[in-house]
Amino acid sequence: MSILEILLQTVSAADPSKLGAAIGAGLAAIGAGIGIGNIGKSALESIARQPESTGDIRANMIVAAALVEGAVFFAIVLCLLILFV
C-alpha cells in the first residue's frame, strides 16, 4: 500500500483540516531543521575565515537559531491546536 493510498483513506475518513494541520506541523519541523542547519553552516564558514571572531559569531548564531525555533514552536502549537480542537 502506497503512502498516497493511506493519505486518501485518511482524508476520506477524517476531517481534511486535521490532515492539513498534521502536514503543516511536519513541514514546520522540516523547515526548522533546514534553517538551523543553514545557520550552523554559515557560522562555521565564517569562523573558518575569521577565527578571531569566534565568540561573536557563535553568540549571533545562537540568537538566530533561537528565533527560528521560537517561530517553529509557535507554528507547531498552532497546528496541534487545529488538530485536537
Secondary structure by P-SEA (a helix, b strand, c coil): ccaaaaaaaaaaaccaaaaaaaaaaaaaaaaaaaaaaaaaaaaaaaaaacccaaaaaaaaaaaaaaaaaaaaaaaaaaaaaaacc
